[in-house]
Amino acid sequence: MVTDQQARKYMRLKETEKTLAIAAAKAGMSEKTARKYRRLVRLPSELRRERTWRTRPNVYEEIWPEIEEILRTDSRIEAKTIFEYLNRKYEGRYNEGQLRTLQRQIKVWRGKNGPGKEVMMMQEHQPGKQCQSDYTRMGNQGVTIRGEEFDHMFYHFTLVYSNWETGMVCFSESFESLIAGFQNAVWELGAVPREHRTDSLTAAVKNMGDAGEWTDRYGALMRHYGMRASHNTPGKGHENGDVEQSHNRFKNAVKQELMMRGSNDFDSREAYEEFLRTILRRRNSGRREALKQEMAVMRGLPARRLEGYTPEQSRVTAGSTITARGNIYSVPSRLIGEKIDLRVYAERIEVWYAGTQIEEVPRLKGRGKHSINYRHIADSLVRKPGAFAGYKYRADMFPATIFRVAYDSLVVHYPGTADRQYVRILHLAAKQGQERVEQGLLQLIESGNHITEERVKAIVKELGEEPSRLSVQVAPAIALSEYDALLQRSTVVEEVDQWAM
């Protein structure tokens, strides 16, 4: 069969070669075929007729009206579902090899008679107009921190025009992670676009509101940065398509870099976050020119960032605990009965009382969990050691594996006094330092001696007092004449400024 390329070559050669035979031979066709294309002056593809006949009988011809009726009832029904229905109704009439035939015929029917499909309206983006935020899960990357699975999310921020992107590791789609991620992004960028777009995040959009109703906190965030807020229609992720596509490309880049690295394990979370920042910098390096166009028309930042926490209040229970975001945390027992203020950040909770920060605890992921610090209840526990056996949060009373080993040893060798001795060892750790008690327990285990309260106390005493963690260095005295010189320079600068005005 002669191709279009051969026909074009012959058309050129017939003008330069002496005979038609030579031109045809060089083009790779017979003289008869060459005369045909010289006469028609058309390419082979233009002469080819569309095939309208079937090469084999249509096995669905008899029942096609029935199939068409099903499609008209609901065009979303898949061909495979119809095929299975036909096999049940006409048992033994069709085989698996005829499924593809049905799929092709239904595809053609939908193209001719089916309902219209949703049209994706291509948008013309303007520099500095819009940025988009969204979250994506990173668990499928298989990242581990020192061998332990690191289940996390990634807050992703992109500029629609230039595709400049940044983001941060987070663990939920909370307002606290949204405000932290958004502010980190715009302060890294050094400017703000006119509009911020998200999907229908509960942290930003009221559950029962319309597109113009935002949560009070998110509305305040947008007003602070002088931006207009928008969000996509629920279930229509493509309306936030720029950041959605960035998710896919960024996660694929991470996957590829992990393969090149040869390991998904990192020594610390900080090392993993630096790994992500390196990928972001590399991806942004090719967007500098487009980013310059955006920076030229974007607004500057406000004078300060907004605080990235949500204020809450809680009353301390008789168990020296508070409840925050569905989880239980312990606080110092001196606060029992008091109402305290909480500052809930994305990954930590600050405990404030009478205008002073008392405690800071890591924020738990999810709900229904608890974090009890043995130091908060050690004084009460040592006075009531009998409460240890049935304590609801007893599992939290083993701050390290070696403490669990110590308790099990006490149960074996001193079953009658195990609880009392252990809570006193725990009290010693709270007062004298956990590391020193751990050293004492380790010495007893390595020496083969039974662990007892008195032996641990003796070793801790031999270790001496715990060194102070606060190291104060006093700077050398500063001559007051240096302040006088500084004030004189300040006066000169002010006079120069006034003269320039």
C-alpha positions as CSV (number, residue, x, y, z in Angstrom):
1,M,0.0,0.0,0.0
2,V,1.4,3.4,-1.0
3,T,1.7,5.9,1.8
4,D,1.3,9.7,1.7
5,Q,5.0,10.1,2.1
6,Q,5.7,8.0,-1.1
7,A,3.1,9.9,-3.1
8,R,4.7,13.3,-2.0
9,K,8.1,12.0,-2.9
10,Y,6.9,10.9,-6.4
11,M,5.3,14.3,-7.0
12,R,8.6,16.0,-6.4
13,L,10.7,13.5,-8.4
14,K,8.5,13.6,-11.5
15,E,9.5,17.2,-12.0
16,T,13.3,16.4,-11.9
17,E,13.7,12.9,-13.2
18,K,14.0,12.2,-17.0
19,T,11.2,9.5,-17.0
20,L,8.2,8.6,-15.0
21,A,9.7,5.1,-14.5
22,I,12.7,6.5,-12.7
23,A,10.6,8.8,-10.5
24,A,8.3,5.9,-9.6
25,A,11.2,3.6,-8.8
26,K,12.8,6.1,-6.5
27,A,9.5,6.7,-4.8
28,G,9.0,2.9,-4.3
29,M,5.9,2.4,-6.4
30,S,5.0,0.9,-9.8
31,E,4.7,2.9,-13.0
32,K,0.9,2.1,-13.1
33,T,0.4,3.5,-9.6
34,A,2.5,6.5,-10.4
35,R,0.3,7.3,-13.4
36,K,-2.7,7.0,-11.1
37,Y,-1.5,9.6,-8.6
38,R,-0.3,11.9,-11.4
39,R,-3.8,11.8,-12.9
40,L,-5.7,12.2,-9.6
41,V,-3.3,14.7,-7.9
42,R,-4.5,13.5,-4.5
43,L,-2.8,11.6,-1.6
44,P,-3.6,8.0,-0.7
45,S,-5.2,9.1,2.6
46,E,-7.6,11.3,0.6
47,L,-8.7,8.4,-1.6
48,R,-9.3,6.0,1.3
49,R,-13.0,5.4,1.9
50,E,-14.5,5.1,5.3
51,R,-15.6,1.6,6.0
52,T,-19.4,1.5,6.7
53,W,-20.0,-2.2,6.5
54,R,-19.5,-4.9,9.2
55,T,-17.0,-7.7,8.8
56,R,-19.0,-10.0,11.1
57,P,-22.6,-10.3,12.2
58,N,-23.8,-7.9,14.9
59,V,-24.8,-10.3,17.8
60,Y,-26.7,-7.5,19.5
61,E,-28.8,-6.4,16.5
62,E,-32.0,-8.3,17.6
63,I,-32.0,-7.0,21.1
64,W,-30.6,-3.5,20.5
65,P,-33.9,-1.8,21.1
66,E,-34.0,-3.3,24.5
67,I,-30.4,-2.1,25.2
68,E,-31.3,1.3,23.9
69,E,-34.3,1.5,26.2
70,I,-32.0,0.8,29.2
71,L,-29.6,3.5,28.1
72,R,-32.4,6.1,27.7
73,T,-33.7,5.3,31.2
74,D,-30.3,6.1,32.7
75,S,-27.3,6.8,30.4
76,R,-24.9,6.3,33.4
77,I,-25.4,2.6,33.4
78,E,-22.1,0.9,32.3
79,A,-21.8,-1.5,29.4
80,K,-20.5,-4.3,31.7
81,T,-23.7,-4.0,33.9
82,I,-25.9,-4.3,30.8
83,F,-23.8,-7.3,29.6
84,E,-24.3,-9.1,32.9
85,Y,-28.0,-8.4,32.8
86,L,-28.2,-9.9,29.2
87,N,-26.3,-13.0,30.4
88,R,-28.8,-13.5,33.1
89,K,-31.8,-13.0,30.8
90,Y,-30.4,-14.9,27.8
91,E,-28.3,-17.5,29.5
92,G,-25.7,-19.1,27.3
93,R,-26.2,-16.7,24.4
94,Y,-23.2,-14.4,24.9
95,N,-19.6,-15.1,26.0
96,E,-17.0,-12.8,27.6
97,G,-15.3,-12.1,24.3
98,Q,-18.4,-10.2,23.2
99,L,-18.3,-7.6,26.0
100,R,-15.8,-5.4,24.1
101,T,-18.2,-5.4,21.1
102,L,-21.1,-4.2,23.4
103,Q,-18.8,-1.5,24.9
104,R,-17.9,-0.1,21.5
105,Q,-21.5,0.0,20.3
106,I,-22.7,1.7,23.5
107,K,-19.8,4.2,23.2
108,V,-21.0,5.1,19.6
109,W,-24.6,5.4,20.8
110,R,-23.6,7.8,23.6
111,G,-21.7,9.9,21.1
112,K,-24.7,10.2,18.8
113,N,-27.6,10.1,21.2
114,G,-26.4,10.4,24.8
115,P,-26.8,13.5,27.0
116,G,-24.3,16.3,26.9
117,K,-21.3,16.1,29.2
118,E,-20.0,18.8,31.5
119,V,-17.7,21.2,29.7
120,M,-14.4,22.2,31.4
121,M,-14.2,25.9,30.9
122,M,-10.5,26.8,30.3
123,Q,-9.5,29.8,32.4
124,E,-7.2,32.6,31.4
125,H,-5.2,33.4,34.6
126,Q,-4.0,36.8,35.5
127,P,-0.8,37.6,37.4
128,G,-1.3,38.2,41.1
129,K,-5.0,37.5,41.0
130,Q,-5.5,34.2,42.8
131,C,-3.8,31.7,45.1
132,Q,-5.2,28.3,46.1
133,S,-4.8,26.2,49.3
134,D,-5.6,22.5,49.8
135,Y,-4.4,19.5,51.8
136,T,-3.2,16.2,50.4
137,R,-2.4,12.9,52.3
138,M,1.2,11.7,52.1
139,G,0.8,8.3,53.8
140,N,1.2,6.5,50.5
141,Q,4.8,7.8,50.2
142,G,5.9,5.2,52.8
143,V,8.0,7.8,54.7
144,T,9.4,6.6,58.1
145,I,11.2,8.5,60.9
146,R,13.8,6.2,62.4
147,G,11.9,3.2,61.2
148,E,8.5,4.3,62.5
149,E,5.7,5.1,60.0
150,F,5.1,8.8,59.6
151,D,1.5,9.3,58.8
152,H,1.0,12.9,57.8
153,M,-0.6,15.4,55.5
154,F,0.8,18.3,53.4
155,Y,-0.8,21.7,53.4
156,H,-0.2,23.0,49.8
157,F,-0.2,26.6,48.6
158,T,0.1,27.6,45.0
159,L,-0.1,30.8,42.9
160,V,-2.4,30.1,39.9
161,Y,-0.6,32.2,37.3
162,S,3.1,31.2,37.9
163,N,2.4,27.9,39.7
164,W,4.9,28.9,42.5
165,E,4.2,26.6,45.4
166,T,5.1,26.0,49.0
167,G,3.6,24.1,52.0
168,M,4.2,22.4,55.3
169,V,3.7,19.1,57.0
170,C,0.5,18.9,59.1
171,F,-1.8,16.3,60.6
172,S,-5.3,17.6,60.1
173,E,-7.4,20.0,58.1
174,S,-8.0,22.2,61.1
175,F,-8.2,26.0,61.2
176,E,-5.0,26.1,63.1
177,S,-3.1,24.3,60.4
178,L,-4.8,26.4,57.7
179,I,-3.8,29.7,59.3
180,A,-0.3,28.5,60.0
181,G,0.2,27.1,56.5
182,F,-1.3,30.2,54.8
183,Q,0.6,32.7,56.8
184,N,3.9,30.8,56.4
185,A,3.3,30.8,52.6
186,V,2.5,34.5,52.1
187,W,5.3,35.6,54.5
188,E,7.7,33.4,52.6
189,L,6.4,34.9,49.3
190,G,6.6,38.4,50.7
191,A,3.3,39.5,49.1
192,V,-0.4,38.6,48.9
193,P,-2.6,38.1,45.8
194,R,-6.1,39.5,45.5
195,E,-8.0,36.2,46.1
196,H,-7.6,33.1,48.2
197,R,-9.4,30.0,47.0
198,T,-10.0,26.7,48.9
199,D,-12.2,23.8,48.6
200,S,-15.2,23.6,51.0
201,L,-13.1,23.3,54.1
202,T,-15.1,23.3,57.3
203,A,-12.3,25.4,58.8
204,A,-13.3,28.2,56.3
205,V,-16.8,27.6,55.0
206,K,-19.9,27.3,57.2
207,N,-21.5,23.9,56.9
208,M,-25.0,25.1,56.1
209,G,-24.1,28.5,54.6
210,D,-23.9,29.5,51.0
211,A,-20.8,30.5,49.0
212,G,-20.7,33.9,50.7
213,E,-20.7,32.7,54.3
214,W,-17.4,32.1,55.9
215,T,-16.5,31.2,59.5
216,D,-15.7,34.2,61.6
217,R,-12.1,33.2,62.1
218,Y,-11.4,32.6,58.4
219,G,-13.2,35.9,57.5
220,A,-11.0,37.7,60.0
221,L,-7.9,36.1,58.4
222,M,-8.9,37.3,54.9
223,R,-9.7,40.8,56.1
224,H,-6.3,41.1,57.9
225,Y,-4.6,40.4,54.6
226,G,-7.0,42.4,52.5
227,M,-8.0,39.4,50.3
228,R,-11.2,38.1,48.8
229,A,-12.2,34.6,49.8
230,S,-13.7,32.0,47.4
231,H,-14.3,28.3,47.4
232,N,-15.3,25.6,44.9
233,T,-18.6,23.9,44.6
234,P,-18.8,20.9,47.0
235,G,-17.7,17.8,45.1
236,K,-16.2,19.7,42.2
237,G,-12.5,19.4,42.9
238,H,-11.6,20.5,39.4
239,E,-12.7,24.0,40.3
240,N,-9.7,24.2,42.5
241,G,-7.7,22.5,39.7
242,D,-4.4,24.3,39.9
243,V,-3.5,23.1,43.4
244,E,-5.1,19.7,42.7
245,Q,-2.7,19.2,39.8
246,S,0.2,20.5,41.9
247,H,-0.6,17.8,44.4
248,N,-0.1,15.1,41.8
249,R,3.1,16.5,40.4
250,F,4.6,17.4,43.8
251,K,3.8,13.9,45.2
252,N,5.2,12.3,42.1
253,A,8.4,14.4,42.5
254,V,8.7,13.3,46.1
255,K,8.2,9.7,45.1
256,Q,10.9,9.9,42.5
257,E,13.4,11.7,44.8
258,L,12.8,9.0,47.5
259,M,13.7,6.3,44.9
260,M,16.8,8.2,43.9
261,R,17.7,8.6,47.6
262,G,17.4,4.8,48.0
263,S,15.6,5.0,51.3
264,N,12.3,6.4,52.7
265,D,13.6,6.6,56.2
266,F,14.8,9.9,57.8
267,D,16.7,10.5,61.0
268,S,14.2,13.2,62.2
269,R,11.1,15.1,61.1
270,E,13.3,18.1,60.5
271,A,15.4,16.2,58.0
272,Y,12.3,15.1,56.2
273,E,10.9,18.6,56.1
274,E,14.2,19.9,54.7
275,F,14.0,17.2,52.0
276,L,10.6,18.5,51.0
277,R,11.8,22.1,51.0
278,T,14.6,21.2,48.6
279,I,12.1,19.7,46.2
280,L,9.9,22.8,46.4
281,R,12.9,25.1,45.7
282,R,13.9,23.0,42.7
283,R,10.4,23.0,41.3
284,N,10.1,26.8,41.8
285,S,13.4,27.6,40.1
286,G,11.8,27.4,36.7
287,R,9.0,29.8,37.6
288,R,11.0,32.9,38.4
289,E,10.0,35.0,35.3
290,A,6.3,34.3,35.8
291,L,6.7,34.9,39.6
292,K,8.3,38.3,38.8
293,Q,5.1,39.3,36.9
294,E,3.0,38.3,39.9
295,M,5.2,40.1,42.4
296,A,4.9,43.3,40.4
297,V,1.1,43.5,40.9
298,M,0.6,41.9,44.3
299,R,0.0,43.8,47.5
300,G,2.5,44.0,50.3
301,L,2.1,42.2,53.6
302,P,0.4,43.7,56.7
303,A,2.6,44.9,59.6
304,R,2.3,41.7,61.5
305,R,1.0,38.1,61.4
306,L,-2.1,37.0,63.1
307,E,-1.8,34.7,66.1
308,G,-2.1,31.1,64.8
309,Y,-4.1,29.7,67.7
310,T,-7.7,29.3,68.7
311,P,-8.5,30.4,72.3
312,E,-10.5,28.0,74.5
313,Q,-11.3,27.6,78.2
314,S,-11.4,24.5,80.3
315,R,-11.9,23.8,84.0
316,V,-9.4,21.5,85.6
317,T,-11.0,18.3,87.0
318,A,-10.3,16.6,90.3
319,G,-8.1,14.2,88.3
320,S,-5.9,17.2,87.4
321,T,-6.9,16.9,83.7
322,I,-8.5,19.2,81.1
323,T,-10.3,18.4,77.8
324,A,-9.3,20.1,74.6
325,R,-10.6,19.2,71.1
326,G,-11.9,15.8,72.3
327,N,-8.7,14.7,74.0
328,I,-7.6,14.7,77.7
329,Y,-4.4,16.3,79.0
330,S,-3.0,16.5,82.5
331,V,-1.9,19.8,84.0
332,P,-0.2,20.7,87.3
333,S,-2.4,19.6,90.3
334,R,-2.3,23.1,91.9
335,L,-4.8,24.1,89.2
336,I,-7.5,21.6,90.2
337,G,-10.9,23.4,90.2
338,E,-9.6,26.5,88.4
339,K,-10.7,27.7,85.0
340,I,-7.8,28.0,82.7
341,D,-7.2,29.5,79.2
342,L,-5.9,27.4,76.3
343,R,-4.2,28.4,73.1
344,V,-4.8,25.6,70.6
345,Y,-2.2,25.6,67.8
346,A,-1.9,23.2,65.0
347,E,0.6,20.9,66.9
348,R,0.7,22.2,70.5
349,I,-1.5,23.5,73.2
350,E,-0.5,26.2,75.6
351,V,-2.0,26.3,79.1
352,W,-2.4,29.8,80.6
353,Y,-3.5,30.9,84.0
354,A,-3.8,34.5,85.3
355,G,-2.0,35.8,82.3
356,T,0.9,33.5,82.6
357,Q,1.8,30.4,80.5
358,I,1.9,27.4,82.9
359,E,2.4,24.5,80.5
360,E,2.9,23.5,76.9
361,V,1.9,20.1,75.6
362,P,2.0,18.4,72.2
363,R,-1.4,18.4,70.6
364,L,-2.8,14.8,70.1
365,K,-3.9,13.7,66.7
366,G,-7.6,12.7,66.4
367,R,-10.0,12.4,69.3
368,G,-10.7,10.2,72.3
369,K,-7.0,10.0,73.3
370,H,-5.1,11.1,76.4
371,S,-1.7,12.5,77.5
372,I,-1.0,12.2,81.2
373,N,2.3,13.6,82.6
374,Y,3.3,11.6,85.7
375,R,5.0,14.7,87.1
376,H,1.6,16.4,87.5
377,I,0.2,13.7,89.8
378,A,3.3,12.2,91.4
379,D,2.8,14.0,94.7
380,S,-0.8,12.7,95.1
381,L,0.1,9.2,93.8
382,V,2.9,8.8,96.3
383,R,0.5,9.6,99.1
384,K,-2.1,7.2,97.8
385,P,-0.1,4.3,96.2
386,G,-3.1,2.0,96.4
387,A,-4.7,4.0,93.6
388,F,-2.0,3.0,91.2
389,A,-3.3,-0.5,90.5
390,G,-6.7,0.6,89.1
391,Y,-5.7,4.0,87.8
392,K,-7.4,4.7,84.5
393,Y,-4.3,6.2,82.8
394,R,-1.8,3.8,84.4
395,A,-0.2,3.1,81.0
396,D,1.0,6.7,81.0
397,M,2.9,6.1,84.3
398,F,5.7,4.4,82.5
399,P,7.6,7.3,80.8
400,A,10.2,4.9,79.4
401,T,10.6,1.2,78.7
402,I,13.0,0.8,81.6
403,F,10.3,2.0,84.1
404,R,8.1,-0.8,82.9
405,V,10.9,-3.3,83.3
406,A,11.5,-1.9,86.9
407,Y,7.8,-2.3,87.8
408,D,7.6,-5.9,86.4
409,S,10.7,-6.8,88.4
410,L,9.1,-5.4,91.6
411,V,6.0,-7.4,91.0
412,V,8.0,-10.6,90.7
413,H,10.3,-10.1,93.7
414,Y,8.3,-7.8,96.0
415,P,4.6,-8.4,95.1
416,G,3.3,-7.0,98.3
417,T,5.0,-3.7,98.0
418,A,5.5,-3.4,94.3
419,D,3.0,-0.5,93.7
420,R,4.2,1.5,96.7
421,Q,7.9,1.1,95.7
422,Y,7.3,1.9,92.1
423,V,5.3,5.2,92.7
424,R,8.1,6.3,95.0
425,I,10.6,5.7,92.2
426,L,8.3,7.6,89.9
427,H,8.1,10.4,92.5
428,L,11.9,10.4,92.7
429,A,12.1,10.8,88.9
430,A,9.7,13.8,89.1
431,K,11.8,15.5,91.8
432,Q,15.4,14.5,91.0
433,G,15.3,14.1,87.2
434,Q,14.1,11.2,85.0
435,E,17.5,10.7,83.4
436,R,19.2,10.2,86.7
437,V,16.6,7.6,87.8
438,E,17.0,5.8,84.5
439,Q,20.7,5.6,85.1
440,G,20.1,4.1,88.5
441,L,17.7,1.5,87.2
442,L,20.1,0.6,84.4
443,Q,23.0,0.2,86.9
444,L,20.9,-2.2,89.0
445,I,19.8,-4.3,86.0
446,E,23.4,-4.5,84.6
447,S,24.8,-5.5,88.1
448,G,22.2,-8.2,88.5
449,N,20.8,-6.7,91.7
450,H,17.1,-6.6,92.4
451,I,15.5,-3.2,91.9
452,T,14.2,-1.6,95.1
453,E,13.2,1.9,96.0
454,E,16.1,2.3,98.5
455,R,18.7,1.1,96.0
456,V,17.5,3.5,93.3
457,K,17.6,6.4,95.9
458,A,21.1,5.5,96.9
459,I,22.4,5.5,93.3
460,V,20.7,8.8,92.5
461,K,22.2,10.3,95.6
462,E,25.7,9.1,94.5
463,L,25.2,10.7,91.1
464,G,24.9,14.1,92.9
465,E,22.5,16.9,92.2
466,E,21.0,17.3,88.8
467,P,23.0,20.0,87.0
468,S,21.0,23.2,86.2
469,R,19.7,23.3,82.7
470,L,19.8,27.1,82.8
471,S,23.2,28.5,81.8
472,V,23.5,32.2,82.5
473,Q,26.4,34.2,81.0
474,V,26.9,37.8,82.2
475,A,28.0,40.1,79.4
476,P,30.9,42.5,80.2
477,A,29.9,46.0,81.4
478,I,29.2,48.5,78.7
479,A,30.6,52.0,79.0
480,L,27.8,54.7,79.1
481,S,29.9,56.8,76.7
482,E,29.0,54.4,74.0
483,Y,25.3,55.2,74.5
484,D,26.1,58.9,74.2
485,A,27.8,58.3,70.9
486,L,24.9,56.3,69.7
487,L,22.4,59.1,70.6
488,Q,24.6,61.7,68.8
489,R,24.6,59.6,65.6
490,S,20.8,59.3,65.9
491,T,20.4,63.1,66.1
492,V,22.6,63.6,63.0
493,V,20.4,61.1,61.0
494,E,17.2,62.9,62.1
495,E,18.7,66.3,61.0
496,V,19.7,64.8,57.6
497,D,16.2,63.4,57.1
498,Q,14.6,66.8,57.9
499,W,16.9,68.5,55.4
500,A,16.1,65.9,52.7
501,M,12.3,66.6,53.2
